[in-house]
């Protein structure tokens, strides 16, 4: 009985070993992978910076008033097209006219007094030179003349101020443009104290707009004047607008420990789709290569391995020539159903695609990655062993 138990236990151990071999040993030998490929295409390779900004008119003027009073008449409204010098509002002039009349009367009296004292001074001066009047009388006439002259000049300045204030009650447009904002109503009282109240905001030309974009400090180094810009707005999600960087402002803005710089982008707006205040999603092209052969960047990092996962011996791999400089790289190219390494000269890359300057033609297929396929072997020899597509074949054997 003891011997029978030993035999049964041995058979069980062998069965377990056989099952483990079938599950793990055999599958490891039949492991294989599928080559993921890409085709060299011709297109654009660009390096970009993204940001958000606000659309604004190039020239925008806030029209206000320098005198306090009641808005009597409004001659412009939202979206009104105005020309330079056109009347757009009037304030109540009753109080201002009364002030002007009062200052005019004061001026006239001061002028009459000044003219009288001037004649008296000149007469007493001549008599004093001939010693016909005393020094006291001459000094008194001199004092009265100087006092009258000062009062006259003061009243003249007050009269000019009253006239100017009355002129300010008539508000005209300083530029040709479109009214984009109206901040007052007829009958409203405005007070011109330490700051001028804004009545209208006028944009000069809405066919020429600009985008004020906030660019992160990590990206601002590559932004230069004259670079091409493409941007979209939520109002027209299917339209892409073009612009040009016109200014990179040096003043930094910090908010929540994030430093940004303002970049001004000019944009044509012939159909008036772009409206002031819209948020723009901006792409600045800091470097571009147009109509060049390119492949995915990860093709440069591809290295073949045999199916069993072991590193091949050096003599078993196809010969590769080491790149001479950083612009020369090795890619694996499919030629007649075999994979061969090829040295190519690369240019600009944007992290996704890379420009091929020399060594690869449009339409050629390159290896970019490998995917595991352990269930279905791609080929077998007499020993039921998987072969790598990158391994050299024995003489006389079909490839």
C-alpha positions, 0 to 999 in steps of 0.5 A: 500500500505504501508503494502504491501511494508513492506511485500515485503521488509521483504521477500526480506531480508529473501531471502538475508539471506537464500542465504547468509546462503546457500553460507557461513553457509552451506559451512562452515559446509561441509568444509573438508580437504584431508590428504597428506601422505608419506611412511616411506622408507629406504635410505640415509639421509645426510647433505651437503655443496655445493660450486664451484671450479676449477680442477687442477693437484696435482703437476704442475711445470712451467719451465722457463729460467734464461738467456736471448736469442733466443729460438733455438729449441723446443722438446716438444709441448702441451700434450707431455709426458716427463720424468725427465731430458729429453731435451725439448728446447734449446736456441741460444748458440752463445753469451753464448759460446762467453762469456764463451770463453772470461771468460776463457781467462781472467781466464787463464791470472789471473791464470798466474799472480797469480802464478807469484806473489805468487812465487815472494812473497814467494821469497821476504819473505825469503829474507826479513826474512834474512834482504837482502831486504828492507821493501818497496820491501817486502811490494810491493811484498805482495801487488802485490800478494794479488791483483793477488790473488783477480783478479784470484778468481774473474775470476774463479767465472766469468768463473763458471757463464759463464759455468752455463749460457751456461748450462741454455741454455739447458732446461730439464724437472724437473719431469715426466709428461705431457706438458699442456702449451707452452708459446714460439715459435722457434725464440722468444726472451725471457728476463730473468730480475726480473722474470723468463719467463715461457716456459712450464707448466708440470703436474706431473700425470693427473690421480690424480687431485685435486679440489680447492673449495671456501666454504662460511664462514657460511659452513666452520665450518662443513667441515673436512678432510676425508669427502666424496665429489661428484662433477660434471662438465659441460663437462660431465653432466651425470657423477658424480665424487667422491673425498675426502677432504684433506685440509681445508686452514686457509687463508680467501679470501674476495671478494665483502664482501663475505668471503670464504675459500679454500678446497682442494679435491683429485679426481682420474682421471683414464680415464683422463676425468677431465681436468685442469681448468674445473669448478666443482659443489661440494657437501661435505657430512659433515654428513651421515646416510646410509640405514636408515628408514626416513620420511619427516621432515614436518611429525613432524609438522603435527597437526590434526584439525576438518573440521569446523576449530574449535579447538577440546576439549581436551577430544575429542582428542586421548591421546598423550604421551609427548616426554621425550627429544628432540630426541623423537617426535610425528607423526600420523600413519595410522592404520586400516584406522584410524590415531593414534599418535605415539612417535618415536625416531629421528636422523639426518635430512637434512631439508627435510628428517629425520632419524627414529631410533625407533618407525616406520617401513619401509612401514608405512604411516604417515600424513605430511600435509592437503589440503583444499577440500571444494567442496566435503565432505568426509563423512556425518552423519544424521545431514549432518555434516562432521567428522574429521578422527582423532575424536574418533567414538561413540561405535558400529559405523563403522570406 
